[in-house]
Amino acid sequence: MAGLDFEKPIFELENKIQELKHFISDKRIDLSSEVRRLEDKLEHLKKDTYSHLSAWQRVQLARHPQRPYTLDYISLIMSDFIELHGDRLFSNDKAIICGLAKLDKQKIAVIGHQKGRDTKENLKRNFGCAHPEGYRKALRVMQLAEEFNLPVVVFIDTPGAYPGIGAEERGQSQAIALNLREMASLATPIISIVIGEGGSGGALGVGVADRICILENSYYSVISPEGCAAILWKDGAKAPLAAEVLKLTGEDLLKLKIIDEIIPEPLGGAHRDPQRIALSLKDSIVKNLKELKSLSKEELLNLRYSKFRSMGEVA
């Protein structure tokens, strides 16, 4: 498993423990007390490291290449998934997955950004950066969900919307703006969960929801730390400082009333135990859906409107 710079002491100690265990097995020497001592040291090191993460370190974990993506969560917690393709205007954007599925016995519409595991797949998925046809496809599926009274579950994981010339020519900003307007008045429950990166309008384009949740080591921000550093200090190397200033972690966002819930991750990040984080994510979705389904459509829309109108209030 690939480790980040700040995780090197942890991985070095893990390797040392494994080497010692192999040595014990080969030489048939009883060094179990030494193994236990090192394992206790490892546990304390992990807790100390991961309980004091900086904003920049959380950004690094949010970008971890082995972190679970939308399709991973769909396969782990949902059944009967049927993917729907195309925006009926231009093409099918593979950076956004859309479809119908079941969460236990509840039929839902599911939407999510999808990154790749290698260069070939990342090129296919455009590194999770959607074109306007991706946002139009998402809106088409959301409107379908509204028609059949299905709740919408959205997984957000993108550095941002694709900024290329082709995307601009096909109306990138208009597509995102239209989604913001339509999601604000969609008469069915919407739950959005930031599972990795929540970058700028690319995230917000599917992020207007009744409940906005975030995984513990994810981030949600108006701009990437590197982009912010380049604008404010003309120096991308100051990204760690920008990450602190942007207030993009779950704890900061909860204080600012941007999100509603932080979903705890396994020690070391979601990639350490995908099955466990998937079950935690499922519990959150089920709990929130139960609350939202008890509301009338008028109550749902009024509360959604009030939620977004109250963001940014300063006492």
Sine and cosine of phi, psi and omega as CSV:
sin_phi,cos_phi,sin_psi,cos_psi,sin_omega,cos_omega
0.00,0.00,0.76,-0.66,-0.03,-1.00
-0.93,0.36,0.68,-0.73,0.01,-1.00
-0.93,-0.37,0.45,-0.89,0.05,-1.00
-1.00,0.00,0.24,-0.97,-0.09,-1.00
-0.82,0.57,-0.71,0.70,-0.07,-1.00
-0.96,0.29,-0.17,0.99,0.01,-1.00
-1.00,-0.08,-0.06,1.00,-0.10,-1.00
-0.83,0.56,-0.69,0.72,0.03,-1.00
-0.87,0.50,-0.57,0.82,0.02,-1.00
-0.92,0.39,-0.74,0.67,-0.03,-1.00
-0.92,0.39,-0.58,0.81,0.04,-1.00
-0.90,0.44,-0.67,0.75,0.01,-1.00
-0.94,0.35,-0.63,0.78,0.06,-1.00
-0.87,0.49,-0.68,0.73,0.02,-1.00
-0.91,0.42,-0.63,0.78,0.02,-1.00
-0.89,0.45,-0.65,0.76,0.03,-1.00
-0.90,0.43,-0.68,0.73,0.01,-1.00
-0.90,0.45,-0.67,0.74,0.03,-1.00
-0.89,0.46,-0.65,0.76,0.02,-1.00
-0.91,0.42,-0.65,0.76,0.03,-1.00
-0.90,0.44,-0.65,0.76,0.05,-1.00
-0.91,0.42,-0.65,0.76,0.02,-1.00
-0.88,0.47,-0.71,0.71,0.02,-1.00
-0.87,0.49,-0.68,0.74,-0.02,-1.00
-0.91,0.41,-0.66,0.75,-0.03,-1.00
-0.95,0.31,-0.70,0.72,-0.10,-1.00
-1.00,-0.02,-0.17,0.98,-0.02,-1.00
0.81,0.58,0.76,0.65,0.04,-1.00
-0.93,-0.37,0.64,-0.76,-0.01,-1.00
-1.00,0.05,0.98,-0.18,0.08,-1.00
-0.84,-0.54,0.55,0.84,-0.07,-1.00
-0.88,0.47,-0.55,0.83,0.00,-1.00
-0.91,0.41,-0.61,0.79,0.03,-1.00
-0.93,0.38,-0.63,0.78,0.04,-1.00
-0.89,0.46,-0.71,0.70,0.01,-1.00
-0.88,0.47,-0.64,0.77,0.01,-1.00
-0.88,0.47,-0.70,0.72,0.00,-1.00
-0.93,0.36,-0.60,0.80,0.03,-1.00
-0.92,0.39,-0.62,0.79,0.08,-1.00
-0.91,0.43,-0.66,0.75,0.03,-1.00
-0.89,0.45,-0.65,0.76,0.02,-1.00
-0.89,0.45,-0.69,0.73,0.00,-1.00
-0.89,0.46,-0.67,0.74,0.02,-1.00
-0.92,0.39,-0.61,0.79,0.01,-1.00
-0.91,0.42,-0.67,0.75,0.03,-1.00
-0.89,0.46,-0.75,0.66,-0.02,-1.00
-0.88,0.47,-0.66,0.75,-0.01,-1.00
-0.92,0.39,-0.64,0.77,-0.02,-1.00
-0.94,0.35,-0.78,0.63,-0.15,-0.99
-0.99,0.12,-0.19,0.98,0.07,-1.00
-1.00,-0.04,-0.06,1.00,0.01,-1.00
-0.76,-0.65,0.68,0.74,-0.02,-1.00
-0.97,0.26,0.65,-0.76,0.11,-0.99
-0.98,0.18,0.20,-0.98,0.04,-1.00
-0.86,0.50,-0.65,0.76,-0.02,-1.00
-0.92,0.40,-0.61,0.80,0.04,-1.00
-0.91,0.40,-0.57,0.82,0.07,-1.00
-0.93,0.37,-0.60,0.80,0.08,-1.00
-0.87,0.49,-0.68,0.74,0.02,-1.00
-0.89,0.46,-0.66,0.75,0.04,-1.00
-0.92,0.39,-0.60,0.80,0.03,-1.00
-0.88,0.48,-0.47,0.88,-0.03,-1.00
-0.99,-0.12,0.07,1.00,-0.08,-1.00
-0.83,0.56,0.77,-0.64,-0.09,-1.00
-0.91,0.42,-0.28,0.96,0.01,-1.00
-0.98,-0.21,0.12,0.99,0.02,-1.00
-0.92,0.40,0.62,-0.78,0.02,-1.00
-0.88,0.47,0.65,-0.76,0.01,-1.00
-0.95,-0.31,-0.01,-1.00,-0.06,-1.00
-0.80,0.60,-0.77,0.64,-0.05,-1.00
-0.90,0.44,-0.50,0.86,0.07,-1.00
-0.91,0.42,-0.72,0.70,-0.01,-1.00
-0.92,0.39,-0.61,0.80,0.03,-1.00
-0.87,0.50,-0.71,0.71,-0.03,-1.00
-0.94,0.33,-0.47,0.88,-0.06,-1.00
-0.99,0.12,-0.55,0.83,-0.13,-0.99
-0.84,-0.54,-0.10,0.99,-0.05,-1.00
-0.85,-0.52,0.25,-0.97,0.04,-1.00
-0.69,-0.72,0.24,-0.97,0.07,-1.00
0.82,0.58,0.62,0.78,-0.02,-1.00
-0.95,0.31,0.78,-0.63,0.09,-1.00
-0.85,-0.53,0.91,-0.42,-0.02,-1.00
-0.98,0.17,0.67,-0.74,0.06,-1.00
-0.94,-0.34,0.66,-0.75,-0.15,-0.99
-0.89,-0.46,0.47,-0.88,0.21,-0.98
0.99,0.16,0.46,-0.89,0.00,-1.00
-0.97,-0.22,0.03,1.00,-0.01,-1.00
0.91,0.41,0.26,0.97,0.02,-1.00
-0.79,-0.61,-0.67,0.74,-0.10,-1.00
-0.71,-0.70,-0.88,0.48,-0.06,-1.00
-0.27,-0.96,-0.09,-1.00,0.07,-1.00
-0.97,-0.23,0.89,-0.46,0.01,-1.00
-1.00,0.04,0.89,-0.46,-0.06,-1.00
-0.99,0.12,0.01,1.00,0.07,-1.00
-0.98,0.18,-0.26,0.97,0.07,-1.00
-0.81,-0.58,0.81,-0.59,0.06,-1.00
-1.00,-0.07,0.72,-0.69,0.05,-1.00
-0.70,-0.71,0.54,-0.84,0.06,-1.00
0.08,-1.00,-0.15,-0.99,0.02,-1.00
-0.90,-0.44,0.57,-0.82,-0.03,-1.00
-0.40,-0.92,0.03,-1.00,0.11,-0.99
-0.87,-0.50,0.70,-0.71,0.13,-0.99
-0.93,-0.37,0.98,-0.20,-0.28,-0.96
0.85,0.52,-0.89,-0.46,0.01,-1.00
-0.98,-0.19,-0.03,1.00,-0.04,-1.00
-0.99,0.12,0.85,-0.53,0.09,-1.00
-0.98,0.20,0.72,-0.69,-0.04,-1.00
-0.65,-0.76,0.29,-0.96,0.24,-0.97
-0.98,-0.19,0.71,-0.70,-0.03,-1.00
-0.83,-0.55,0.68,-0.73,-0.03,-1.00
-0.69,-0.72,0.61,-0.79,0.04,-1.00
-0.18,-0.98,0.53,-0.85,0.13,-0.99
-0.94,0.35,0.56,-0.83,0.00,-1.00
-0.73,-0.68,0.85,-0.52,0.10,-1.00
-0.99,-0.11,0.07,-1.00,0.02,-1.00
-0.95,-0.32,0.32,-0.95,0.02,-1.00
-1.00,-0.02,-0.34,0.94,0.03,-1.00
-0.66,-0.75,0.04,-1.00,-0.07,-1.00
-0.87,0.50,-0.69,0.73,-0.03,-1.00
-0.87,0.49,-0.73,0.69,-0.02,-1.00
-0.95,0.32,-0.57,0.82,0.03,-1.00
-0.90,0.43,-0.61,0.79,0.07,-1.00
-0.91,0.41,-0.63,0.78,0.04,-1.00
-0.90,0.43,-0.66,0.75,-0.03,-1.00
-1.00,-0.01,-0.02,1.00,0.00,-1.00
0.85,0.52,0.58,0.82,0.03,-1.00
0.84,0.54,0.45,0.89,0.01,-1.00
0.98,0.21,0.20,0.98,0.01,-1.00
-0.99,-0.17,0.94,-0.33,-0.12,-0.99
-0.98,0.18,0.55,-0.83,0.18,-0.98
-1.00,0.07,0.14,-0.99,0.00,-1.00
-0.85,0.53,-0.54,0.84,0.01,-1.00
-0.91,0.41,-0.41,0.91,0.09,-1.00
-0.93,0.38,-0.68,0.74,0.01,-1.00
-0.95,0.33,-0.55,0.84,0.05,-1.00
-0.94,0.33,-0.58,0.81,0.08,-1.00
-0.90,0.44,-0.69,0.72,0.02,-1.00
-0.87,0.50,-0.69,0.72,0.01,-1.00
-0.90,0.43,-0.64,0.77,0.02,-1.00
-0.86,0.51,-0.67,0.74,-0.01,-1.00
-0.95,0.32,-0.60,0.80,0.04,-1.00
-0.91,0.42,-0.64,0.76,0.04,-1.00
-0.93,0.38,-0.55,0.83,0.10,-0.99
-0.91,0.42,-0.66,0.75,0.03,-1.00
-0.89,0.45,-0.66,0.75,0.04,-1.00
-0.88,0.48,-0.67,0.75,-0.02,-1.00
-0.88,0.47,-0.60,0.80,-0.04,-1.00
-0.97,-0.25,0.26,0.97,0.09,-1.00
0.85,0.52,0.70,0.72,0.03,-1.00
-0.96,-0.27,0.71,-0.71,0.10,-0.99
-0.93,0.37,0.41,-0.91,-0.03,-1.00
-0.92,-0.39,0.78,-0.63,0.07,-1.00
-0.90,-0.43,0.80,-0.59,-0.08,-1.00
-0.86,-0.51,0.75,-0.66,0.10,-0.99
-0.96,-0.28,0.88,-0.48,-0.04,-1.00
-0.98,-0.19,0.81,-0.59,0.05,-1.00
-0.32,-0.95,0.99,0.13,-0.05,-1.00
-0.51,-0.86,0.62,-0.79,0.12,-0.99
-0.93,0.37,-0.38,0.93,-0.02,-1.00
0.42,-0.91,0.19,-0.98,0.07,-1.00
-0.92,0.40,0.49,-0.87,-0.03,-1.00
-0.90,0.44,0.79,-0.61,-0.10,-0.99
-0.99,-0.14,0.27,0.96,-0.09,-1.00
-0.96,0.28,0.21,-0.98,-0.04,-1.00
-0.88,0.47,-0.69,0.72,-0.01,-1.00
-0.85,0.52,-0.67,0.74,0.01,-1.00
-0.90,0.43,-0.64,0.76,0.03,-1.00
-0.92,0.39,-0.63,0.78,0.01,-1.00
-0.90,0.44,-0.52,0.86,-0.01,-1.00
-1.00,-0.05,0.16,0.99,0.16,-0.99
1.00,0.02,0.75,0.66,-0.03,-1.00
-0.85,0.53,-0.79,0.61,-0.05,-1.00
-0.91,0.42,-0.60,0.80,0.01,-1.00
-0.91,0.41,-0.64,0.77,-0.01,-1.00
-0.90,0.44,-0.68,0.74,0.01,-1.00
-0.93,0.37,-0.70,0.72,0.01,-1.00
-0.87,0.49,-0.65,0.76,0.02,-1.00
-0.89,0.45,-0.66,0.75,0.04,-1.00
-0.89,0.46,-0.64,0.77,0.02,-1.00
-0.87,0.49,-0.71,0.70,-0.02,-1.00
-0.91,0.41,-0.72,0.69,-0.09,-1.00
-0.95,0.30,-0.60,0.80,0.03,-1.00
-0.92,0.38,-0.51,0.86,0.02,-1.00
-0.89,0.45,-0.44,0.90,-0.05,-1.00
-0.89,-0.45,0.21,0.98,0.00,-1.00
-0.94,0.35,0.86,-0.52,-0.13,-0.99
-1.00,0.05,0.82,0.57,0.11,-0.99
-0.41,-0.91,0.48,-0.88,-0.04,-1.00
-0.87,0.48,0.64,-0.77,0.04,-1.00
-0.79,-0.62,0.77,-0.64,0.09,-1.00
-0.83,-0.55,0.82,-0.57,0.06,-1.00
-0.92,-0.40,0.72,-0.69,0.03,-1.00
-0.81,-0.58,0.83,-0.55,0.09,-1.00
-0.99,0.13,0.93,-0.36,-0.08,-1.00
-0.99,-0.16,-0.15,0.99,0.01,-1.00
-0.41,-0.91,-0.96,-0.27,0.05,-1.00
-1.00,0.00,0.68,-0.73,0.09,-1.00
-0.85,-0.52,0.98,0.20,-0.18,-0.98
-0.99,-0.13,0.92,-0.39,0.26,-0.97
0.83,0.56,-0.51,-0.86,-0.03,-1.00
-0.91,0.42,-0.39,0.92,0.05,-1.00
-0.88,0.48,-0.57,0.82,0.06,-1.00
-0.99,0.13,-0.70,0.72,-0.05,-1.00
-0.90,0.44,-0.45,0.89,-0.02,-1.00
-0.87,0.49,-0.31,0.95,0.14,-0.99
-0.77,-0.63,0.37,0.93,-0.14,-0.99
-0.96,-0.29,-0.02,1.00,0.03,-1.00
-0.97,0.23,0.92,-0.40,-0.14,-0.99
-0.51,-0.86,0.26,-0.96,0.07,-1.00
-0.97,0.26,-0.55,0.84,0.08,-1.00
-0.76,-0.65,0.80,-0.60,0.06,-1.00
-0.90,-0.44,0.91,-0.42,-0.02,-1.00
-0.91,-0.41,0.31,-0.95,0.01,-1.00
-0.59,-0.81,0.68,-0.73,0.12,-0.99
-0.94,0.35,0.51,-0.86,-0.15,-0.99
-0.79,0.61,-0.63,0.78,-0.03,-1.00
-0.95,-0.30,0.59,0.81,0.11,-0.99
-0.94,-0.34,0.13,-0.99,0.06,-1.00
-0.63,-0.77,0.42,-0.91,-0.03,-1.00
-0.67,-0.74,0.89,-0.46,-0.18,-0.98
-0.48,-0.88,0.43,-0.90,0.02,-1.00
-0.94,0.34,-0.34,0.94,-0.01,-1.00
-0.37,-0.93,0.40,-0.92,0.05,-1.00
-0.94,0.34,0.45,-0.89,0.05,-1.00
-0.84,0.54,-0.61,0.79,0.01,-1.00
-0.91,0.41,-0.68,0.74,0.02,-1.00
-0.90,0.43,-0.67,0.74,0.03,-1.00
-0.89,0.46,-0.69,0.72,-0.01,-1.00
-0.90,0.44,-0.62,0.78,0.00,-1.00
-0.91,0.40,-0.57,0.82,-0.02,-1.00
-0.98,0.20,-0.73,0.68,-0.11,-0.99
-0.98,0.20,-0.65,0.76,-0.10,-1.00
-0.88,-0.48,0.04,1.00,-0.03,-1.00
0.82,0.57,0.52,0.86,-0.07,-1.00
-0.49,-0.87,0.97,-0.26,-0.01,-1.00
-0.89,0.45,-0.33,0.94,0.00,-1.00
-0.93,0.38,-0.26,0.97,0.01,-1.00
-1.00,0.00,0.35,0.94,0.03,-1.00
-0.84,0.55,-0.64,0.77,0.04,-1.00
-0.86,0.51,-0.63,0.78,0.05,-1.00
-0.92,0.40,-0.67,0.74,0.01,-1.00
-0.88,0.47,-0.62,0.79,0.01,-1.00
-0.87,0.49,-0.61,0.79,0.04,-1.00
-0.93,0.36,-0.69,0.73,-0.06,-1.00
-0.92,0.38,-0.57,0.82,-0.09,-1.00
-0.95,0.32,-0.27,0.96,-0.01,-1.00
0.81,0.59,0.83,0.56,-0.15,-0.99
-0.98,-0.22,-0.02,1.00,-0.01,-1.00
-0.99,0.11,0.27,-0.96,-0.01,-1.00
-0.83,0.56,-0.68,0.73,-0.02,-1.00
-0.88,0.47,-0.70,0.72,0.02,-1.00
-0.91,0.42,-0.70,0.72,-0.04,-1.00
-0.91,0.42,-0.56,0.83,0.04,-1.00
-0.92,0.38,-0.66,0.75,0.04,-1.00
-0.89,0.45,-0.59,0.81,-0.02,-1.00
-1.00,0.10,0.00,1.00,0.02,-1.00
0.89,0.46,0.51,0.86,0.08,-1.00
-0.99,0.13,-0.60,0.80,0.02,-1.00
-0.89,-0.46,0.19,-0.98,-0.03,-1.00
-0.95,-0.32,-0.37,0.93,-0.13,-0.99
-0.37,-0.93,0.62,-0.78,0.16,-0.99
-0.96,-0.27,0.81,-0.58,0.02,-1.00
-0.99,-0.11,0.90,-0.44,-0.04,-1.00
-0.89,0.46,0.56,-0.83,0.04,-1.00
-0.95,-0.31,0.36,-0.93,0.12,-0.99
-0.86,0.51,0.44,-0.90,0.00,-1.00
-0.84,0.54,0.86,-0.52,-0.01,-1.00
0.98,-0.21,-0.18,0.98,0.05,-1.00
0.89,-0.46,0.28,-0.96,-0.06,-1.00
-0.87,0.50,-0.53,0.85,-0.03,-1.00
-0.93,0.37,-0.29,0.96,0.02,-1.00
-0.95,0.31,-0.49,0.87,-0.02,-1.00
-0.44,-0.90,0.97,0.23,-0.04,-1.00
-0.84,0.55,-0.60,0.80,-0.02,-1.00
-0.89,0.45,-0.68,0.73,-0.04,-1.00
-0.93,0.38,-0.71,0.70,-0.01,-1.00
-0.93,0.37,-0.53,0.85,0.04,-1.00
-0.89,0.45,-0.65,0.76,0.01,-1.00
-0.93,0.37,-0.62,0.78,0.05,-1.00
-0.90,0.43,-0.66,0.76,0.01,-1.00
-0.91,0.42,-0.67,0.74,0.03,-1.00
-0.88,0.48,-0.69,0.72,0.02,-1.00
-0.85,0.53,-0.66,0.75,0.01,-1.00
-0.90,0.43,-0.71,0.71,0.00,-1.00
-0.89,0.47,-0.73,0.68,-0.03,-1.00
-0.88,0.48,-0.69,0.72,0.00,-1.00
-0.88,0.47,-0.74,0.67,-0.03,-1.00
-0.93,0.37,-0.61,0.79,0.05,-1.00
-0.89,0.46,-0.64,0.77,0.01,-1.00
-0.87,0.49,-0.67,0.74,0.01,-1.00
-0.92,0.38,-0.69,0.73,-0.07,-1.00
-0.95,0.32,-0.56,0.83,-0.02,-1.00
-0.94,0.34,-0.29,0.96,0.02,-1.00
-0.98,0.17,-0.16,0.99,-0.03,-1.00
-1.00,-0.04,0.52,-0.85,0.14,-0.99
-0.96,0.28,0.26,-0.97,-0.01,-1.00
-0.89,0.46,-0.60,0.80,0.02,-1.00
-0.91,0.41,-0.69,0.72,0.03,-1.00
-0.89,0.45,-0.67,0.74,-0.02,-1.00
-0.85,0.52,-0.76,0.65,-0.05,-1.00
-0.93,0.36,-0.62,0.78,0.02,-1.00
-0.90,0.43,-0.67,0.74,0.00,-1.00
-0.93,0.38,-0.61,0.79,0.04,-1.00
-0.90,0.43,-0.68,0.73,0.02,-1.00
-0.88,0.47,-0.73,0.69,-0.01,-1.00
-0.90,0.44,-0.61,0.79,-0.01,-1.00
-0.85,0.53,-0.76,0.65,-0.05,-1.00
-0.98,0.22,-0.48,0.88,0.05,-1.00
-0.93,0.36,-0.47,0.88,-0.05,-1.00
-1.00,0.09,-0.19,0.98,0.02,-1.00
-0.92,0.40,0.69,-0.72,0.04,-1.00
1.00,0.00,0.00,1.00,0.03,-1.00
-0.93,0.36,0.68,-0.73,0.02,-1.00
-0.89,-0.45,0.84,-0.54,-0.05,-1.00
-0.94,0.34,0.00,0.00,0.00,0.00
